[in-house]
Amino acid sequence: MRATAEKDIDNSWLISTSIFKKPISKVTLTFRQTSTPSTSPVLWLDNWTKKNSNRPKPTMLWSLTKTNRVASTQQPSRAAHAIMNLADINKSHTITSI
């Protein structure tokens, strides 16, 4: 899995990745600030990037913290949980609820 995250000038975040179903297509998600900061993906991404800069491979979004490896295509759940942990998202939330 490859993805990029970029902070835009209006403080929104653009996440670009690919869907590996036939035909392969590119996807870009835009996250903007919400009225409730604690549930805002923008706040989560800001927290994540601050903590991520201390990791061995900070440019890799899907880097697994415990193994210091990039997640394989069979490990998206682990990678998502690693990102949730770095973003200070409560572990009681499921990935699909985020």
C-alpha distances in whole Angstrom, upper triangle without the diagonal:
4,7,10,13,17,20,22,26,27,25,23,19,16,13,11,8,8,9,9,12,15,16,12,13,12,12,14,15,19,20,24,26,28,31,31,29,28,26,24,21,22,24,21,18,21,22,18,19,22,21,18,20,21,18,18,15,15,13,10,9,7,10,12,16,18,16,15,12,9,7,7,6,10,9,8,12,13,10,12,15,14,14,17,19,19,19,23,22,24,23,25,23,20,17,18,21,19
4,7,10,14,17,19,23,24,23,20,16,14,11,9,6,7,10,11,14,17,17,13,13,11,11,12,14,17,18,22,24,27,30,30,28,27,25,23,20,20,22,20,17,20,21,17,17,20,20,16,18,20,17,17,13,13,11,8,8,7,10,13,16,19,18,16,13,10,10,10,10,13,13,11,15,15,12,13,16,15,14,17,19,18,19,22,22,25,24,27,24,22,19,20,22,20
4,7,10,14,16,20,21,19,16,13,10,7,5,4,7,10,12,16,18,18,14,13,10,10,9,11,13,15,18,21,23,27,26,24,24,22,20,16,17,19,17,14,16,18,15,14,18,18,15,16,19,17,17,14,12,10,8,6,8,11,14,17,20,19,17,15,12,12,13,12,16,14,12,15,15,12,12,16,15,13,16,18,17,17,20,20,23,23,25,23,21,17,19,21,18
4,7,10,13,16,18,16,14,10,8,6,5,7,10,14,16,19,21,20,17,15,12,11,9,10,12,13,16,19,22,25,25,23,23,22,19,15,15,17,15,12,14,16,13,12,16,16,13,14,18,16,17,13,11,8,8,7,10,12,16,18,21,21,18,17,14,14,16,16,19,18,15,18,18,14,14,17,16,13,16,18,16,16,20,20,23,24,26,24,23,19,20,22,19
4,7,10,13,14,12,10,7,6,5,7,9,13,16,19,22,24,23,20,17,14,12,10,9,10,10,13,15,18,22,22,19,20,19,16,12,11,14,12,9,11,13,11,9,13,14,12,13,17,16,17,14,11,9,10,8,11,13,17,18,22,22,19,18,16,16,19,19,21,19,17,18,18,15,14,17,16,12,15,17,15,14,17,18,21,22,25,22,22,18,20,21,17
4,6,10,11,10,9,6,5,7,9,12,16,19,21,24,26,25,22,19,16,14,11,11,10,10,12,15,18,21,22,19,21,20,16,13,11,14,14,10,11,14,12,10,13,16,14,14,18,18,19,16,13,11,13,11,15,17,20,21,25,25,22,22,19,20,22,22,25,23,20,22,22,18,18,20,19,15,17,19,17,15,19,20,24,25,27,25,24,21,23,23,19
4,7,8,6,6,5,6,9,12,15,19,22,25,27,30,28,25,22,18,16,13,12,10,10,10,12,16,19,19,17,19,18,14,12,9,12,12,9,9,13,12,10,13,15,14,15,18,19,21,19,15,14,15,14,17,19,22,22,26,27,24,24,22,23,25,25,28,26,23,24,24,20,19,21,20,16,18,20,17,15,18,19,23,25,27,25,25,22,23,23,20
4,5,5,5,6,7,11,13,16,20,23,26,28,30,29,26,23,19,17,13,12,9,10,10,12,16,19,20,18,20,19,16,14,11,14,15,12,12,16,16,14,16,19,18,18,22,23,25,22,19,17,19,17,21,23,25,26,30,31,28,28,25,26,28,28,30,29,25,27,27,24,22,24,23,20,21,23,21,18,22,22,26,28,30,27,27,25,25,25,21
4,5,7,9,11,14,16,20,24,26,30,32,34,32,29,26,22,20,16,16,13,13,11,13,16,19,21,19,21,21,17,16,13,15,17,15,14,17,18,16,18,21,20,20,24,25,27,25,21,20,22,21,24,26,29,29,33,34,31,31,29,30,32,32,34,32,29,30,31,27,26,28,27,23,24,26,23,21,24,24,28,30,32,30,30,28,28,28,24
4,6,9,11,15,17,21,24,27,30,32,34,33,30,26,23,20,16,15,11,11,9,10,13,15,17,16,19,19,15,14,11,14,16,14,13,17,18,17,18,22,22,22,25,27,29,27,23,22,24,22,25,27,29,30,33,35,32,32,30,30,33,32,35,32,29,30,30,27,25,27,27,23,23,25,23,20,23,23,27,29,31,28,29,26,27,26,22
4,7,10,13,16,20,23,26,29,31,33,32,29,26,22,20,16,14,11,9,7,8,11,14,15,13,16,16,12,11,8,10,13,11,10,13,15,13,15,18,18,18,22,23,26,24,20,19,21,19,22,24,26,26,30,31,29,29,27,28,30,30,32,30,26,27,27,24,22,24,23,19,20,22,19,16,19,20,23,26,27,25,26,24,24,23,20
4,7,10,13,17,20,22,26,28,30,29,26,23,19,16,12,10,7,5,5,7,10,14,15,13,16,14,11,9,7,10,12,10,10,14,14,13,16,18,18,19,22,23,26,23,20,19,20,17,20,23,25,25,29,30,28,28,25,26,28,27,29,27,24,24,25,22,20,22,22,18,18,21,19,16,18,18,22,24,26,23,23,21,21,21,17
4,6,10,13,17,19,22,25,27,26,23,20,16,14,10,8,6,5,7,9,12,16,17,15,16,15,11,9,7,10,11,8,9,13,12,11,14,16,15,17,20,20,23,20,17,15,16,14,17,19,21,22,26,27,25,24,22,22,24,24,26,24,20,21,22,19,17,19,19,15,16,18,16,14,17,17,21,22,24,21,22,19,19,19,16
4,6,10,13,16,19,22,24,22,19,16,13,10,7,6,5,7,9,12,15,19,20,18,19,17,14,11,10,13,13,10,12,15,14,13,17,19,17,18,22,21,23,20,17,15,15,13,16,18,21,23,26,27,25,24,21,21,22,21,24,22,19,21,22,18,17,20,19,16,17,20,18,16,19,19,23,24,26,23,22,19,19,20,16
4,7,10,13,16,18,21,20,17,14,11,8,5,5,6,8,12,14,17,21,21,19,20,18,15,11,11,14,13,10,13,15,13,13,17,18,16,17,21,20,21,18,15,13,13,10,12,15,18,20,23,24,22,21,17,17,19,18,20,19,15,17,18,15,14,17,17,13,15,18,16,15,19,18,21,22,24,21,20,16,17,18,15
4,7,10,13,16,18,17,13,11,7,6,4,6,9,11,15,18,20,24,24,23,23,21,19,15,15,18,17,14,17,19,16,16,19,20,18,19,22,21,22,18,16,14,13,11,13,16,19,21,25,24,22,20,17,17,18,16,19,19,15,18,19,16,15,19,18,15,18,21,19,18,22,21,24,25,27,23,22,18,19,20,18
4,7,10,13,15,14,11,9,6,5,6,9,12,14,18,21,23,27,27,25,25,23,20,17,18,20,18,16,19,20,18,17,21,21,19,20,23,21,22,18,17,14,12,10,11,15,17,20,23,23,21,19,15,14,14,13,16,16,13,16,17,14,14,18,17,15,18,20,20,19,22,22,25,24,26,23,21,17,18,20,18
4,6,9,11,10,7,6,4,6,8,11,15,17,21,24,26,29,29,28,28,25,23,20,21,24,22,19,22,24,21,21,25,25,22,24,26,24,24,20,20,17,15,13,13,17,19,22,25,24,23,20,16,15,14,12,15,16,13,16,18,16,15,19,20,18,20,23,23,22,25,24,27,26,28,25,22,19,18,21,19
4,6,8,8,6,5,6,7,10,12,16,19,22,25,27,30,30,29,29,26,24,21,23,25,23,21,25,26,23,23,27,27,24,26,29,26,26,23,22,20,17,16,15,18,20,24,26,25,24,21,17,16,14,11,14,15,13,15,18,16,16,19,20,19,21,24,24,23,26,25,27,26,27,24,21,18,17,20,19
4,7,7,5,7,9,11,14,16,20,22,26,29,30,34,34,33,32,29,28,24,26,28,26,24,27,28,25,26,29,29,26,28,30,27,27,24,24,21,18,17,16,19,20,24,26,24,24,21,17,15,13,10,12,14,13,16,18,17,17,21,21,21,23,25,26,26,29,27,29,28,29,26,23,20,19,23,22
4,6,5,8,11,12,16,18,21,24,27,31,31,35,35,34,34,30,29,26,28,31,28,27,30,31,28,29,32,32,29,31,33,31,31,27,27,25,22,20,19,22,24,27,29,27,27,24,20,18,16,12,14,16,15,18,20,19,19,23,24,23,25,28,28,28,31,29,31,29,30,27,24,21,20,23,23
3,5,8,12,14,18,20,24,26,30,33,34,38,38,37,37,34,32,29,31,34,31,30,33,34,31,32,35,35,32,34,36,34,33,30,30,27,25,23,22,25,27,31,32,31,30,27,23,21,19,15,17,20,19,21,24,23,23,26,28,27,29,32,32,32,35,33,34,33,34,31,28,24,23,26,26
4,6,10,13,16,19,23,25,29,32,33,37,37,37,37,34,32,29,30,33,31,29,33,34,31,31,35,35,32,34,36,34,34,30,30,27,24,23,23,26,28,31,33,32,31,28,24,22,20,17,19,22,20,23,25,24,24,28,29,27,29,32,32,32,35,33,35,34,35,32,29,25,24,27,27
4,7,10,14,16,20,23,26,30,31,35,35,34,34,31,29,26,27,30,28,26,29,31,28,28,32,32,28,30,33,30,30,26,26,23,21,20,19,22,24,28,30,29,28,24,21,19,17,14,17,19,17,21,23,21,21,25,25,24,26,29,29,29,32,30,33,32,33,30,27,23,23,26,25
4,7,10,13,17,20,23,27,28,32,32,32,32,29,27,24,25,28,26,24,27,29,26,26,30,30,27,29,32,29,30,26,25,22,20,19,19,22,25,28,30,29,28,25,21,20,19,16,19,20,18,21,23,21,20,24,25,23,25,28,28,27,30,29,31,31,32,29,26,22,21,24,23
4,7,10,13,17,20,24,25,29,30,29,29,26,24,21,21,25,23,21,24,26,23,23,26,27,24,26,29,27,27,23,22,19,18,16,17,20,23,26,29,28,26,24,20,19,18,16,19,20,17,20,22,19,19,23,23,21,23,26,25,24,28,26,29,29,30,27,25,21,21,23,21
4,7,10,13,17,20,22,25,26,25,26,23,20,17,18,21,20,18,21,23,21,21,24,25,23,25,28,26,27,23,22,19,17,15,16,20,22,25,28,27,26,24,20,19,19,16,19,19,16,19,21,18,17,21,21,19,20,24,23,22,25,23,26,26,28,24,22,18,18,20,18
4,7,10,13,17,19,22,23,22,23,20,18,15,15,19,18,15,18,21,19,18,22,23,21,23,26,25,26,22,20,18,17,15,16,20,22,25,28,28,26,24,21,20,21,19,21,21,17,19,21,18,17,20,21,18,19,23,21,20,23,22,25,26,27,23,22,19,18,19,17
4,7,10,13,15,19,20,19,20,17,14,11,12,15,15,13,16,18,17,17,20,22,20,22,25,24,26,23,20,18,17,14,16,20,22,24,27,27,26,24,21,20,21,20,22,21,17,18,20,18,15,19,19,16,17,20,19,17,20,19,22,23,24,20,19,16,16,16,14
4,7,10,12,16,17,16,18,15,12,10,10,13,13,12,14,17,16,16,19,21,20,22,25,24,27,24,21,19,19,16,18,21,23,25,28,29,27,26,23,23,24,23,25,24,20,21,23,20,17,20,21,17,17,21,20,17,20,19,22,23,25,21,21,18,17,17,14
4,7,9,13,14,13,14,12,8,6,6,10,10,9,11,14,14,14,17,19,18,20,23,23,26,23,20,19,19,16,18,21,23,24,27,29,27,26,24,23,25,24,26,24,20,20,22,19,16,19,19,15,15,18,17,14,17,16,19,21,22,19,19,16,16,16,12
4,6,10,11,11,13,11,8,7,6,9,11,11,12,15,15,16,18,20,20,22,25,25,28,26,23,22,22,19,21,24,26,26,30,31,30,29,27,26,29,28,29,27,24,24,25,22,19,21,22,18,17,20,19,16,18,17,20,22,23,20,21,19,19,17,14
4,7,8,7,10,9,6,7,5,8,10,11,11,13,15,16,17,20,20,22,25,26,29,27,23,23,24,21,23,25,27,27,30,32,30,31,29,28,30,30,31,29,25,25,26,23,20,22,22,18,17,20,19,15,16,16,19,22,22,20,21,20,20,18,15
4,5,6,9,7,5,8,8,9,11,13,14,15,17,18,20,22,23,25,27,28,31,29,26,26,26,23,25,27,28,28,31,33,32,32,30,30,32,31,32,29,26,25,26,24,21,22,23,20,18,20,20,16,17,16,18,21,21,18,20,19,19,16,14
4,6,9,9,8,11,11,11,14,16,16,17,20,21,22,24,25,27,29,30,34,32,29,29,29,26,28,30,31,31,34,36,35,36,34,33,35,34,35,33,29,28,29,28,24,25,26,22,20,22,22,18,18,17,19,22,22,20,22,21,21,18,16
4,6,6,6,10,11,10,12,15,15,15,18,20,20,22,23,26,28,29,32,31,28,28,28,25,27,29,29,28,31,34,33,34,32,31,34,33,34,31,27,26,27,26,22,22,23,20,18,20,20,16,15,14,16,19,19,17,19,19,19,16,14
4,5,5,8,8,6,9,12,11,12,15,16,17,18,20,22,24,25,29,28,24,25,26,22,24,26,26,26,28,31,30,31,30,29,32,31,32,29,26,25,25,24,20,20,21,18,16,17,17,13,13,12,14,18,18,16,19,19,19,17,14
4,6,9,10,7,8,12,12,11,14,16,16,17,19,22,23,24,28,27,24,25,25,22,23,24,24,24,26,29,28,29,28,27,30,30,30,27,24,22,23,22,18,18,19,16,13,15,15,11,10,9,10,14,14,13,16,16,17,14,12
4,7,9,8,8,11,13,13,14,17,18,18,20,22,24,25,28,27,24,25,24,21,22,24,24,23,26,29,28,29,27,26,28,28,28,25,22,20,21,20,17,16,18,15,12,15,15,11,11,9,11,14,14,11,14,14,14,11,9
4,5,5,7,9,10,11,13,15,16,17,18,21,23,23,27,25,22,22,22,19,21,22,23,23,26,28,27,28,26,25,28,27,28,25,22,21,22,20,16,17,18,15,13,15,15,11,12,10,13,16,16,14,16,15,15,13,10
4,5,5,6,8,10,10,12,14,15,16,18,21,21,24,22,19,19,19,15,17,19,20,20,24,26,24,25,22,22,24,23,25,22,18,18,19,17,13,15,15,12,10,13,13,9,11,10,13,15,16,14,15,13,14,12,9
4,5,5,6,9,10,11,12,14,15,17,20,20,23,22,18,18,19,16,18,20,21,21,25,27,25,25,23,23,26,25,27,24,21,21,21,19,16,17,17,13,13,15,13,10,12,12,15,18,20,17,18,16,17,16,12
4,5,5,6,8,10,11,13,14,16,18,19,23,22,18,19,19,16,19,20,21,20,24,26,24,25,24,24,27,27,28,25,22,21,21,19,16,17,16,13,12,13,12,8,9,10,13,16,18,16,18,17,18,17,13
4,5,5,6,9,10,11,12,14,16,17,20,19,16,17,17,14,15,17,17,17,20,22,21,22,21,20,23,23,24,21,18,17,17,15,13,13,12,9,8,10,8,5,7,7,11,13,15,13,15,14,16,14,11
4,5,5,6,9,10,10,12,15,15,18,17,13,14,14,11,14,15,16,16,20,22,20,20,19,19,22,22,23,21,18,18,17,14,12,14,13,9,9,11,9,6,10,10,14,16,18,16,17,15,17,16,13
4,5,5,6,9,10,11,14,15,18,17,14,15,16,13,16,17,18,18,21,23,21,22,21,22,25,25,27,24,21,21,20,17,16,16,15,12,12,13,10,8,10,12,16,18,20,19,20,18,20,20,16
4,6,5,6,8,10,12,13,17,17,13,15,16,14,16,16,17,15,19,21,19,21,20,21,24,25,26,23,20,20,19,16,15,14,13,10,10,10,7,5,7,10,13,15,18,17,19,17,20,19,16
4,5,5,6,9,10,11,14,13,10,12,12,10,12,12,13,12,16,18,16,17,16,17,20,21,23,19,17,17,16,13,12,12,10,7,8,8,5,4,8,10,13,15,18,16,17,16,19,18,15
4,5,5,6,9,10,13,12,8,10,11,10,13,13,14,14,17,19,16,18,17,18,21,22,24,21,19,19,18,15,14,15,12,10,11,12,8,8,11,13,17,18,22,20,21,19,21,21,18
4,6,6,8,10,13,13,10,12,14,13,16,15,16,15,18,20,17,19,19,20,24,25,27,24,22,22,20,17,17,17,14,12,13,12,9,9,11,14,17,19,22,21,23,21,24,23,20
4,6,6,7,11,12,9,12,13,12,14,13,13,11,14,17,15,17,17,18,22,24,25,21,20,20,17,15,15,14,11,10,11,10,6,8,10,13,16,17,20,20,21,20,23,23,19
4,5,5,9,8,5,8,9,9,11,10,11,10,13,15,12,14,14,15,19,21,22,19,18,18,16,13,14,14,10,9,11,11,7,9,12,14,17,18,21,21,21,19,22,23,19
4,6,8,8,5,8,10,11,14,12,14,12,16,17,13,15,15,18,21,23,25,22,21,22,19,16,17,17,14,13,15,14,11,12,15,18,21,22,25,24,25,23,26,26,23
4,7,8,7,11,12,13,15,12,13,11,14,15,12,15,16,18,22,24,26,22,22,22,19,17,18,18,14,14,16,14,11,13,15,18,21,21,25,25,26,24,27,28,24
4,6,5,9,10,11,12,9,10,8,11,11,8,11,12,15,18,21,22,19,19,19,16,14,16,16,12,12,15,13,10,13,15,18,20,20,24,24,24,22,26,26,23
4,6,9,9,12,12,9,10,9,11,11,7,9,11,14,17,20,22,19,19,20,17,15,18,18,14,14,18,16,14,17,19,21,24,23,27,27,27,24,28,29,26
4,6,6,9,10,7,9,9,12,11,8,8,9,12,15,18,20,17,17,19,16,13,16,17,13,13,17,16,14,16,19,21,24,23,27,26,25,23,26,27,24
4,6,7,10,8,11,10,14,14,10,11,11,13,17,19,21,18,17,19,17,13,15,16,13,12,15,15,12,14,17,19,22,22,25,24,24,22,25,26,22
4,6,9,9,12,13,16,16,12,12,11,13,16,18,20,18,17,19,17,14,15,17,14,13,16,17,14,15,19,20,24,24,27,25,25,22,24,26,23
4,6,5,9,11,14,13,10,9,7,10,12,14,17,14,13,16,14,11,13,15,12,11,15,15,13,15,18,19,22,22,25,23,22,19,22,24,21
4,6,9,11,14,14,12,11,8,9,12,13,15,13,11,13,12,8,9,12,10,8,12,13,11,12,16,16,19,19,22,20,19,16,18,20,17
4,6,9,12,12,10,8,6,6,9,10,12,9,8,10,9,5,8,10,8,8,11,13,12,13,16,16,19,18,21,19,18,15,17,19,17
4,6,9,8,6,5,4,6,9,12,13,11,10,12,10,7,10,11,8,9,12,12,11,14,16,17,20,18,22,21,19,17,20,22,19
4,6,6,5,5,6,6,10,12,13,9,10,11,7,6,9,9,6,9,11,11,11,14,16,16,18,16,20,19,18,16,19,21,19
4,6,5,8,9,10,13,16,16,13,13,13,10,9,11,10,6,9,11,10,9,13,14,15,17,16,19,19,19,17,21,22,20
4,6,8,11,11,14,17,16,13,15,14,10,10,13,11,9,12,14,12,12,16,16,18,18,16,20,20,20,19,22,24,22
4,5,8,9,12,15,15,12,14,15,11,11,14,14,11,14,16,15,15,18,20,21,22,20,23,23,22,21,24,26,24
4,7,9,12,16,16,14,15,16,12,11,15,14,11,13,16,15,14,17,19,20,22,21,24,24,23,21,25,26,24
4,6,9,12,13,11,13,14,11,10,14,14,12,13,17,16,16,19,21,22,23,22,25,24,23,21,24,26,24
4,6,10,11,9,10,13,10,8,12,13,11,12,16,16,15,18,20,21,23,21,24,23,22,19,21,24,22
4,7,8,6,7,9,8,6,10,11,10,11,14,15,15,17,20,20,21,19,22,21,19,16,19,21,20
4,5,5,7,10,10,9,12,14,13,15,17,19,19,21,23,23,24,22,24,23,20,17,19,23,21
4,6,6,10,10,10,12,14,15,16,18,20,20,22,24,23,24,22,24,22,19,16,18,21,20
4,6,8,9,10,12,14,15,16,18,19,21,22,24,23,24,21,23,21,18,16,17,20,20
4,6,5,6,9,10,11,13,14,16,17,19,20,19,20,18,20,18,16,13,15,18,18
4,5,5,6,9,10,11,12,14,15,16,18,17,18,16,18,16,13,10,12,15,14
4,5,5,6,9,10,10,12,14,15,16,15,15,13,14,13,10,8,10,13,13
4,5,5,6,9,10,10,12,14,15,14,15,12,15,14,12,10,13,16,15
4,5,5,6,9,10,11,12,14,14,15,14,16,15,13,11,14,16,14
4,5,5,6,9,10,10,12,11,13,11,14,12,10,7,10,12,10
4,5,5,6,9,10,11,9,10,8,11,10,9,7,11,12,11
4,5,5,6,9,10,10,12,10,14,13,13,11,15,16,14
4,5,5,6,9,9,11,11,14,13,13,10,14,15,12
4,6,5,6,5,8,8,11,9,10,8,12,12,9
4,5,5,6,8,7,11,11,12,11,15,15,13
4,5,8,10,11,15,14,15,14,17,17,14
4,6,9,11,14,13,14,13,16,15,12
4,6,9,12,11,14,13,16,15,13
4,6,9,8,10,10,13,11,9
4,5,6,9,11,13,11,10
4,5,7,9,12,11,11
4,6,10,12,10,11
4,7,8,6,7
4,5,5,7
4,5,5
4,5
4
